């Protein structure tokens, strides 16, 4: 484990500001698949391929949407090795890239944009017809999966971004992204005490607010699961096994929050979701890929998780939001 960790990636100077705060890079490819014909990328069954990691929270958003919408047949998916080395995300030897025979996902980026030098990220939506990347921004990929492939979806009626709730969903998404989804990284990758404590305080301030909100609502917007819930879920499910220790987010565990903990189990127990969560991939990725944080590459055995325990959320906010 230690040898692999020594070859893992380092946070670049471009991702740390003068205060020692982590600054996430912008996604490079931002094209859209559009069902209305307004894009050069129309929805077609089998045309697009989704590259993901089971370890990555951003990729997990896309995996969940693909599962919930029933797009497994229409959009094939390949999972990369959770242990990312100096060359980036690599493909398993026994599960090679079926599209182009790439050894590393960076080859897809290079083929799309020769000389690409920024971080190679997942998820990546790939167009097999033109042989280039369509989009690597998870927030946009899930919107496409949620609405643009309904012709091929097993569950086309599922709407996780309903028109009447969009303003509130966007508001919660923005707050949760800054303080929680990206907040754990801002704490974990901070290189100064000041930057770490600022991210830490914002993170737990928002978690406290969310726990209070969930005392009155079963889900973030009421009695209906929306995009906002799945965007929060992917961070919550990684919090106790990784972020508490590895990223020093240790004021409280999610298990210590009476409402967030039940809410996490409620979402995890939704049909099909448990199979999208791989705690082994999650732990090995984080603990073996960040030598500046965990130079030995040792992966902790704990904590003990029971995500299948009763969640007790059925009566929360029943009859209203």
C-alpha positions, 0 to 999 in steps of 0.5 A: 500500500505504501509504495502505491501511495508514494506514486499518487498525485499531489495537489498542484500550486494552481489548486492552492491560493496564497492563504493555503486554501484549496481552490477546485479547478473548473471542469474543462468540457461543458457540452450538453446532450439535448433532446430538443435538437439544439445541440450537436449531441442528440440523445441516442441509445448506446452512443455515449459512455460514462466513465466513473469511479465508485470512490469519487462523490462527484462520479457517484452522483452520475452513477445514482442518476443512471441507476434511478432513471434506468439508463443502464442499457442506454448508457454503458459505464466503465469503473476505473481503479480507485487508487489513482497514481501519478498518471491519474485514473487508470483502468483495471487490468481485468476490466479494461476500457471497452471503448478505445482501449485506453490504459488511463482516462487521461488519454480521453482528455488528451484525445479531446484536447491535445496538450490537456494539462489540468486535472483529469476528473470523473465522471466523464461523459464520452461520445463514441460517435465523434470520439471526444469528451462531451462533459466532465461536470457532474452537476451538468451530467446529472441534469442530462441523465435526469431529463435528456434521455427519457426516450430510453429510460426505464423510469422516464417519469422520475423528475428529480428537478421539478419545476416548482422546486427548482429555485429552492433546489438551486439555493440548497445546492449552492450552500451545500456545495460550498460548505459540505460537498467541497467543504470537506476538501477545503478542510482536508487539502488546506495547507494553513491552520487559518484556511483549515479552520475556516472550512471546518467551521463552515462545514459544521455550521452547515451540517448543524443547519441541515440537521435542524432542517431534517428534524422537520422534513423527511428530505431537504425539500419536504416529502419528495426526494430531489436532486439536492438530496442525492448531491448531499448523500454522496458526501454524507456516505463518505463522511464517517469512513473517510472525512472525519479522520483523513480530512480532519473533519472531526468535530462530529460524525454523521452518526452523532447527528440524530436527523442526518444519520437517519436521513443518510440511512433512508437514502441509502436504503432506497431501491438500487442505491446500496449497490452504487456505494462501495466503501472499500473503493472509497477508503482505498482511494482516499487513504492511498491517493493523498501522500501529502495527507497520509504518506504511509498509505495505510487504510484504516479498518474502521469504522463499523457502519450499519447503513441498513439499520432502521432509519425511522424517518417515515413520520418526519414531516408527514403531510407537508414540507 
